[in-house]
Amino acid sequence: MLSRHAESFFWLSRNVERAETVARVLDVTYTRSMDLHTGGTWEQRSWRAALAIGMLGAAPSAAPAPADATAANVLERCVFDKDNPSSIRASIAIARTNAIGLRAELSSEVWEHINQLHLDVQEQSGSSVAERGPSRFLRVVRDRCQAIAGVSDATLPHVDGWNFMQLGRFVERASLASRILATAASFDDPWPEWQRLLEMCCASFPFARAATHLQSPPDAAAFILFNPTFPRSVNFCANRIDAALHRLSQSPDRAYTDGAEKLAGRLCAAVTFADAADIVADGLHPFVRAVLTALDSLVGSIQNVYFPRVPIAVAPLNRTDALAG
């Protein structure tokens, strides 16, 4: 596969996953702001946390001051701001741009879903979304992004292009799950705050079903980080990344042939052989920062291995050649 096609598959999938997660984070924040802590400190803190997730990658100067992190401002910046690369509009536009370059590689169903979502988002504005209610729009975006992932799995051959989509999806999912956890102040936060974090990760119902004792904040964090069967846990994502890399290189399991596979294996070990006690001992934020650092290094290694930026050597012209040209 051409390197540029591999990169387009990777970023298409990452941006669809980002748009879905940002939509869910904003929807949970908006819904809970209507039910709990209305107008209080907790509501302001929730919108600041949503802003931190929804402006990932934006220039620090672009973020509004903490006092301006109101519902209206956050929704505008995280949904429609073209200058914010993590906004829903920007993410879907980036995904569609990559899909255009892959048109011959994508099934008609995948292209139609991406293109229709792009057109639907482009025709919306802050006023039209506010008139109907933000949750209605955000849930449409969330559901259609999930549909793109499902249609991709169902209609694309599970070969190199699909494997790069898997890499993009699970790298982004693991990164955003970790960043959601990073918005928690401490394990001393009241349980409704941890319930909000679980809902942002689609983990509320699975966590309740898996719980065998009284639920606690360390248990919730451990579920999001370490559960091996929950599709949005960091552990699950890390193992899917490792599997996709091995399918691409066709190297045997428990071995590595390049730096990306080596880093993926380390990440798998870090989140597989850990539990809630390790988070309590090391501290939530240091552990999450270590995971995010590992993911950033892994993405850099994937780029170096599969779509490196190779400089083109150009011989300088001498004066005679320049005049002749």
Helices and strands as residue ranges (DSSP letters): H 3-35, H 41-54, G 60-62, G 66-68, H 71-75, I 76-80, H 88-101, H 108-122, H 126-132, H 134-155, H 160-182, H 191-200, H 204-210, H 217-226, H 234-249, H 259-272, H 276-282, H 284-306, H 319-324
